[in-house]
Amino acid sequence: MYTEHFGLKMLPFENVPDPVFFFDEGEHARIRQRITESLKAGRGLVVVTGSIGSGKTTLSQMIKSYFSSKLQLIWMAMPPVNRMDLYMFIARELGLTPSSTETVFVINEIRDALLKINSEDGKCMIIIDESHMIADDVLDAIRILNNLEEGSLKLIQILLLGQDELMDIIKRPEMEPFRQRIATLEMIGKMDTDRIKKYVSHRIQIAGGDDSIFSETGWEALCKAFGSGNTPRTINSLCDKSLNIAFERGKNAVDVDDIYDVAKGMGLSREVFHYRLELMKKGKDATSTKEHDPVKDETSPSAPLLTGDVDVTSTSSPDISKIDRKSLKIPLLVLFVSIVTFIMSISSYCDTSGSSSIMTCLQQLFF
């Protein structure tokens, strides 16, 4: 394991929703603050969307930690199939055994249980993950649950987490009644390169390390790989694999070579390749230190690493005159065949035209 090699107390880039590693800066901090304030104020329905791996689940874990032990949390990893499944699941989580499966009776029992929780200064919150897979029937049930109130206070706080497709669902015209009841709507975007560097540094420090486990070229290559921005999950994967490769190679820091080798397998190598090529032309060390070998040569982003030294000042090139002579052979042959064919066609025409001479035939043909 590379943790001991790099002086880390724990793995810094595991793709699990751990609030300890939550990056509470920038957009994530702003969204976390808005959602927490909305839920604490009892405003009701909150919707958060974002692409795969954008940190929605980690965000929800962080939000949960802000509430007291009096919070009655109901967590659903997937949305239920229909509205009755949702009602019955909530009822069971609240310790209820509904005497009837009629919707109105189940909702009344849920309301009574929620009133009791709130009377004891408690809160009830339901979190539904993967909500982009939710059925319209269930969304309508959530709308009804959101209508359960005591004065101006919502009896149950609802947090829906889903991929960007969830936004497409709630934008449909028929979803207007549901859309009007959303208290807070947030969209998590990709991290830009500046935030990516801060994010990676943050996780390394939480794990007990420092920024030196990535060399100067390693940091730059990391930014090149994510030039158009990316999500925490992808960033974690690249960093974790790069650290593992650097460890296997006995290096003290991750450099451009390690980042590039991992980026190739993730489809992120194009800009890293050009950066390595630039370093090679300048004759710079991949690690920016004297302990490591220079950047090796290659001819394309997908080419394997070469182990031989490269003379970047070499001016040798193929004999251009030989290439030109070879390239002319085929066009000249085609031209010769075309001329012969043309002459034979004219001769055949003149033979069948009954002309008294070749000149007469040509005059008839062209004039």
C-alpha positions as CSV (number, residue, x, y, z in Angstrom):
1,M,0.0,0.0,0.0
2,Y,1.3,3.4,-0.9
3,T,0.1,5.2,2.2
4,E,3.2,4.3,4.3
5,H,5.6,5.0,1.4
6,F,4.3,8.6,1.0
7,G,3.8,9.2,4.8
8,L,0.0,9.1,4.7
9,K,-2.3,8.1,7.5
10,M,-5.1,6.9,5.3
11,L,-6.0,6.6,1.6
12,P,-6.7,10.1,0.4
13,F,-8.6,9.4,-2.8
14,E,-11.1,6.6,-2.1
15,N,-14.3,7.0,-3.9
16,V,-16.6,6.6,-0.9
17,P,-18.9,9.4,0.4
18,D,-16.9,10.3,3.5
19,P,-17.8,13.7,5.2
20,V,-14.2,13.8,6.6
21,F,-12.9,14.5,3.1
22,F,-15.7,16.9,2.1
23,F,-14.2,19.9,0.2
24,D,-16.1,22.7,1.9
25,E,-15.0,25.5,-0.4
26,G,-16.3,27.2,-3.5
27,E,-19.4,25.9,-5.1
28,H,-19.7,22.8,-2.8
29,A,-19.6,25.1,0.3
30,R,-22.1,27.5,-1.1
31,I,-24.6,24.7,-2.0
32,R,-24.0,22.9,1.3
33,Q,-24.8,26.2,3.2
34,R,-27.9,26.9,1.2
35,I,-29.3,23.4,1.6
36,T,-28.5,23.2,5.3
37,E,-30.2,26.6,6.0
38,S,-33.3,25.6,4.0
39,L,-33.6,22.3,5.9
40,K,-33.0,23.8,9.3
41,A,-35.6,26.5,8.6
42,G,-38.1,23.7,7.7
43,R,-38.8,24.9,4.2
44,G,-39.4,21.4,2.9
45,L,-38.4,20.2,-0.5
46,V,-34.8,20.5,-1.7
47,V,-33.5,19.2,-5.1
48,V,-29.9,18.7,-5.9
49,T,-28.7,17.6,-9.4
50,G,-25.3,16.9,-10.8
51,S,-23.4,14.6,-13.1
52,I,-22.1,11.1,-12.1
53,G,-19.4,11.4,-9.4
54,S,-20.0,15.1,-8.8
55,G,-20.2,14.6,-5.0
56,K,-24.0,14.6,-4.4
57,T,-24.0,11.7,-1.9
58,T,-21.0,13.1,0.0
59,L,-22.7,16.4,0.2
60,S,-25.8,14.7,1.7
61,Q,-23.7,13.0,4.3
62,M,-22.1,16.3,5.2
63,I,-25.5,17.9,5.5
64,K,-26.7,15.1,7.7
65,S,-23.8,15.7,10.1
66,Y,-25.0,19.3,10.7
67,F,-28.2,18.2,12.4
68,S,-28.6,17.1,16.0
69,S,-29.1,13.6,17.3
70,K,-32.8,14.4,17.3
71,L,-32.9,14.1,13.6
72,Q,-35.0,11.1,12.3
73,L,-33.3,10.3,9.1
74,I,-35.0,8.1,6.4
75,W,-32.5,7.2,3.7
76,M,-33.5,5.6,0.4
77,A,-30.6,4.5,-1.9
78,M,-33.1,4.2,-4.8
79,P,-36.5,5.7,-5.4
80,P,-39.5,3.4,-4.7
81,V,-41.5,1.9,-7.6
82,N,-44.8,3.7,-6.7
83,R,-46.4,6.0,-4.2
84,M,-47.7,3.4,-1.9
85,D,-44.2,1.8,-1.6
86,L,-43.0,5.3,-0.5
87,Y,-45.7,5.8,2.1
88,M,-45.3,2.3,3.5
89,F,-41.5,2.6,3.7
90,I,-41.7,5.9,5.6
91,A,-44.3,4.5,7.9
92,R,-42.1,1.5,8.8
93,E,-39.1,3.8,9.3
94,L,-41.2,5.8,11.8
95,G,-42.1,2.6,13.6
96,L,-45.6,2.5,12.4
97,T,-47.7,-0.5,11.4
98,P,-50.5,1.0,9.3
99,S,-53.9,-0.6,10.0
100,S,-54.9,0.0,6.4
101,T,-53.3,0.2,3.0
102,E,-55.6,3.0,1.9
103,T,-53.5,6.0,1.0
104,V,-55.5,8.5,3.1
105,F,-55.2,6.4,6.3
106,V,-51.5,5.8,5.8
107,I,-50.8,9.5,5.3
108,N,-52.8,10.4,8.4
109,E,-50.7,8.0,10.5
110,I,-47.5,9.4,9.0
111,R,-48.7,12.9,9.8
112,D,-49.5,12.0,13.5
113,A,-46.0,10.5,13.9
114,L,-44.4,13.6,12.4
115,L,-46.4,15.9,14.7
116,K,-45.1,14.0,17.7
117,I,-41.4,14.2,16.5
118,N,-41.7,18.0,15.9
119,S,-43.4,18.5,19.3
120,E,-40.3,17.0,20.9
121,D,-38.1,19.5,19.0
122,G,-37.0,16.8,16.6
123,K,-36.9,16.8,12.8
124,C,-37.6,14.2,10.2
125,M,-35.7,14.2,6.9
126,I,-36.0,11.8,4.0
127,I,-33.2,11.6,1.5
128,I,-33.8,9.8,-1.8
129,D,-30.7,9.1,-3.9
130,E,-30.7,8.3,-7.7
131,S,-33.9,10.4,-8.0
132,H,-33.4,10.8,-11.8
133,M,-34.9,7.3,-11.9
134,I,-38.0,8.4,-10.0
135,A,-41.5,7.8,-11.5
136,D,-44.1,10.6,-11.9
137,D,-46.4,8.8,-9.5
138,V,-43.7,9.0,-6.7
139,L,-43.0,12.7,-7.4
140,D,-46.7,13.4,-6.9
141,A,-46.5,11.5,-3.6
142,I,-43.5,13.6,-2.5
143,R,-45.6,16.7,-3.4
144,I,-48.3,15.5,-1.0
145,L,-45.8,14.7,1.8
146,N,-44.4,18.2,1.3
147,N,-47.9,19.6,2.0
148,L,-47.9,18.1,5.5
149,E,-47.5,21.3,7.7
150,E,-48.0,22.6,11.2
151,G,-48.5,26.3,10.7
152,S,-45.7,27.5,8.4
153,L,-43.4,24.6,9.3
154,K,-43.0,21.6,7.0
155,L,-43.4,18.4,9.1
156,I,-40.9,16.5,6.9
157,Q,-37.8,17.7,5.1
158,I,-37.2,16.1,1.7
159,L,-33.9,16.0,-0.1
160,L,-33.8,14.6,-3.7
161,L,-30.4,13.8,-5.2
162,G,-30.2,12.9,-8.9
163,Q,-28.2,13.2,-12.1
164,D,-28.8,15.9,-14.6
165,E,-31.8,14.0,-16.1
166,L,-33.8,14.8,-12.9
167,M,-33.8,18.4,-14.1
168,D,-35.3,17.4,-17.4
169,I,-38.1,15.6,-15.5
170,I,-39.1,18.4,-13.3
171,K,-39.0,20.9,-16.2
172,R,-41.8,19.2,-18.0
173,P,-45.1,21.2,-18.2
174,E,-47.1,18.6,-16.2
175,M,-44.6,18.9,-13.4
176,E,-45.5,22.5,-12.7
177,P,-47.4,21.7,-9.4
178,F,-44.3,19.8,-8.1
179,R,-41.9,22.4,-9.3
180,Q,-43.7,25.2,-7.4
181,R,-43.1,23.4,-4.2
182,I,-39.3,23.2,-4.5
183,A,-37.9,25.4,-1.8
184,T,-34.2,25.1,-2.9
185,L,-32.9,23.8,-6.3
186,E,-29.1,23.4,-6.7
187,M,-27.0,22.1,-9.6
188,I,-23.4,20.9,-8.9
189,G,-21.1,21.6,-11.8
190,K,-17.6,20.5,-12.7
191,M,-14.6,21.7,-10.8
192,D,-12.2,24.0,-12.8
193,T,-8.5,23.5,-12.7
194,D,-7.9,26.0,-9.8
195,R,-10.4,24.2,-7.6
196,I,-9.1,20.8,-8.6
197,K,-5.6,21.7,-7.3
198,K,-7.1,22.9,-4.0
199,Y,-9.4,19.8,-3.8
200,V,-6.5,17.4,-4.3
201,S,-4.3,19.3,-1.9
202,H,-7.1,19.3,0.7
203,R,-7.5,15.5,0.5
204,I,-3.8,14.9,0.8
205,Q,-3.6,17.1,3.9
206,I,-6.6,15.4,5.5
207,A,-4.8,12.1,4.9
208,G,-1.8,13.4,6.7
209,G,0.4,14.2,3.8
210,D,1.6,17.4,2.0
211,D,1.7,18.7,-1.6
212,S,5.3,17.4,-2.2
213,I,4.0,13.9,-3.0
214,F,3.2,15.4,-6.4
215,S,6.2,16.9,-8.2
216,E,6.0,20.2,-10.1
217,T,5.4,18.3,-13.4
218,G,2.9,16.0,-11.6
219,W,0.8,19.0,-10.5
220,E,1.0,20.6,-14.0
221,A,0.1,17.3,-15.7
222,L,-2.9,16.9,-13.3
223,C,-4.2,20.3,-14.4
224,K,-3.6,19.4,-18.1
225,A,-5.6,16.2,-17.7
226,F,-8.5,18.1,-16.3
227,G,-8.2,21.2,-18.5
228,S,-11.9,21.3,-19.2
229,G,-12.9,20.5,-15.6
230,N,-14.1,17.3,-14.1
231,T,-15.9,15.6,-11.2
232,P,-14.4,14.5,-7.8
233,R,-14.9,10.8,-8.6
234,T,-12.8,11.0,-11.8
235,I,-10.2,13.2,-10.0
236,N,-10.0,10.7,-7.2
237,S,-9.5,7.8,-9.6
238,L,-6.6,9.4,-11.5
239,C,-4.8,10.6,-8.3
240,D,-5.2,7.2,-6.6
241,K,-3.9,5.2,-9.5
242,S,-1.0,7.7,-10.1
243,L,0.1,7.4,-6.5
244,N,0.0,3.6,-6.8
245,I,2.1,3.7,-10.0
246,A,4.7,6.1,-8.5
247,F,4.9,3.8,-5.4
248,E,5.5,0.7,-7.6
249,R,8.2,2.6,-9.4
250,G,9.9,3.5,-6.2
251,K,9.4,7.3,-6.7
252,N,9.2,9.8,-3.9
253,A,6.6,11.9,-5.8
254,V,4.1,11.5,-8.6
255,D,5.4,13.0,-11.9
256,V,4.2,13.7,-15.4
257,D,5.0,10.1,-16.5
258,D,2.8,8.6,-13.8
259,I,-0.1,10.9,-14.6
260,Y,0.3,10.3,-18.3
261,D,0.3,6.5,-17.9
262,V,-3.0,6.6,-15.9
263,A,-4.6,9.3,-18.0
264,K,-4.1,7.1,-21.2
265,G,-6.4,4.5,-19.7
266,M,-9.0,7.1,-18.7
267,G,-9.1,9.0,-22.1
268,L,-7.5,12.1,-20.5
269,S,-4.1,11.9,-22.0
270,R,-4.2,14.3,-25.0
271,E,-3.1,17.5,-23.2
272,V,-0.7,15.6,-20.9
273,F,1.0,14.1,-24.0
274,H,1.6,17.6,-25.4
275,Y,2.9,18.8,-22.1
276,R,5.4,15.8,-21.9
277,L,6.4,16.6,-25.5
278,E,7.1,20.2,-24.5
279,L,9.2,19.1,-21.6
280,M,11.1,16.7,-23.8
281,K,11.9,19.5,-26.3
282,K,13.1,21.7,-23.5
283,G,15.2,18.9,-22.1
284,K,13.5,19.1,-18.7
285,D,13.3,16.3,-16.1
286,A,9.9,14.8,-15.6
287,T,10.2,15.2,-11.8
288,S,11.9,18.6,-11.8
289,T,14.6,17.0,-9.7
290,K,17.9,15.3,-10.5
291,E,16.9,12.0,-9.0
292,H,14.7,10.8,-11.8
293,D,15.2,9.9,-15.5
294,P,14.2,12.4,-18.1
295,V,10.9,12.2,-19.9
296,K,11.0,9.5,-22.6
297,D,10.2,10.0,-26.3
298,E,7.0,8.9,-28.0
299,T,5.2,9.6,-31.2
300,S,1.5,9.8,-30.2
301,P,-0.7,10.0,-27.1
302,S,-1.5,6.3,-27.3
303,A,2.1,5.2,-28.0
304,P,3.8,3.0,-25.3
305,L,6.7,4.4,-23.3
306,L,10.1,3.9,-24.9
307,T,13.2,3.2,-22.8
308,G,15.9,4.6,-25.1
309,D,17.3,8.1,-24.8
310,V,16.2,10.6,-27.4
311,D,18.4,13.2,-29.1
312,V,15.9,16.1,-29.5
313,T,18.5,18.1,-31.5
314,S,18.8,15.5,-34.2
315,T,18.3,16.9,-37.7
316,S,18.5,13.7,-39.7
317,S,15.7,13.2,-42.2
318,P,15.0,11.0,-45.2
319,D,16.5,11.8,-48.7
320,I,13.8,14.1,-50.1
321,S,15.0,13.6,-53.7
322,K,14.6,9.8,-53.4
323,I,11.1,10.2,-52.1
324,D,10.2,12.6,-54.9
325,R,11.5,10.2,-57.6
326,K,9.5,7.3,-56.2
327,S,6.4,9.4,-55.8
328,L,6.5,10.3,-59.6
329,K,6.5,6.8,-61.0
330,I,2.9,6.0,-60.6
331,P,1.5,9.3,-62.0
332,L,3.8,9.0,-65.1
333,L,2.7,5.5,-65.7
334,V,-1.0,6.5,-65.5
335,L,-0.3,9.4,-68.0
336,F,1.4,7.1,-70.5
337,V,-1.4,4.6,-70.4
338,S,-4.0,7.4,-70.9
339,I,-2.1,8.7,-74.0
340,V,-1.9,5.3,-75.6
341,T,-5.5,4.6,-74.9
342,F,-6.5,8.0,-76.5
343,I,-4.4,7.3,-79.7
344,M,-5.9,3.8,-80.1
345,S,-9.4,5.2,-79.7
346,I,-8.8,7.8,-82.4
347,S,-7.3,5.2,-84.7
348,S,-10.3,2.9,-84.2
349,Y,-12.8,5.7,-84.9
350,C,-11.0,6.7,-88.2
351,D,-11.0,3.1,-89.4
352,T,-14.8,2.8,-89.0
353,S,-15.6,6.3,-90.2
354,G,-14.7,5.7,-93.9
355,S,-12.4,8.8,-94.0
356,S,-10.0,8.9,-96.9
357,S,-7.1,9.9,-94.6
358,I,-6.1,10.4,-91.0
359,M,-6.1,14.2,-91.5
360,T,-9.6,14.1,-92.9
361,C,-10.8,12.0,-90.0
362,L,-9.2,14.4,-87.4
363,Q,-10.8,17.4,-89.2
364,Q,-14.2,15.7,-89.0
365,L,-13.7,14.8,-85.4
366,F,-12.5,18.1,-84.0
367,F,-13.7,20.6,-86.4
